[in-house]
Amino acid sequence: MVPLPHSSIRVLTPCFNQVKTLNLGNLHQLLEDLGRDIEHPISVSTIRKHFFAPPLSGYHILNEAAKHTRAKAKRPKVMNLDAIVTKVAEQITVFIKTSADEAERTVTLSNLEGYHLPTVHLPLWVSRLSQLRSLTIRDGSVLNATVGKAIRDNCPSFKEL
């Protein structure tokens, strides 16, 4: 995990306790845009460098093949978008659940959306979101008995898939 400065946590905790929707699809789109090799006055690598500056540097995850290829130096390396989104989702769900527990409050996040939500992580994320009412995904193959059980056991208000 990428630790946040203590002062940031004090500011962010009340905000995270009010989050209603976690839209990982929008994050995925943003990362796709950062990964495109487009002609622009500001290079993609410059934008990435600033976007993934500390404290977000731990989120700049590259595909394994990109780490070992000696492609043109000018061409940005290929980011592993799914790994980045997964890491972000993991940290956000942990932080929301932990801060709600510490404040003796209920997790308010009720909508989870994403393009590629990994089956391996989805049950754990769902189990942290007791007020989850809606899950929006593009690929239904991620839904299995484990995900269903996590929803049934932890999300009594769940209504929409």
Order of alpha helices (4+ residues) and beta strands (2+ residues): alpha-beta-alpha-alpha-alpha-alpha-beta-alpha-beta-alpha
